[in-house]
Amino acid sequence: MDIEELKKKLRSYKKEDIIIVKHAEIQAIVRDMNLEEVKNNIVNPDKLVFAREQEARESDERKFDCYFAYSKYLCHRYILTINRKIIIVTIIKINRDWQKTIERK
């Protein structure tokens, strides 16, 4: 799935369709990230600049490693699992030149 297809798919969900697992919630609190902002990024994925599909556990779901850019040095990285809902597995705040990380992938 290319980036535009993923953006379109994410836009089809509502905030109520997003589940944040406890691990991701704790990571967001520790990293001083607003969970409402995370949900907004997912349902309005304008800042999504890179996504790589990963192997999902179940056959009816898809898993993505997503980068949402704020600037050259600030980026949010979310690991999402999509089936009937969007499950946020991991939330990471990147405060360095994240573009080099993407180039390696």
Secondary structure, DSSP 8 states (H G I E B T S, - for coil): --HHHHHHHHHTS-GGGEEE-HHHHHHHHHTT--HHHHHHHHHSGGGEEEEEEE--SSTT-EEEEEEEESSSS-EEEEEEEESSSEEEEEEEEE-S-THHHHHH-
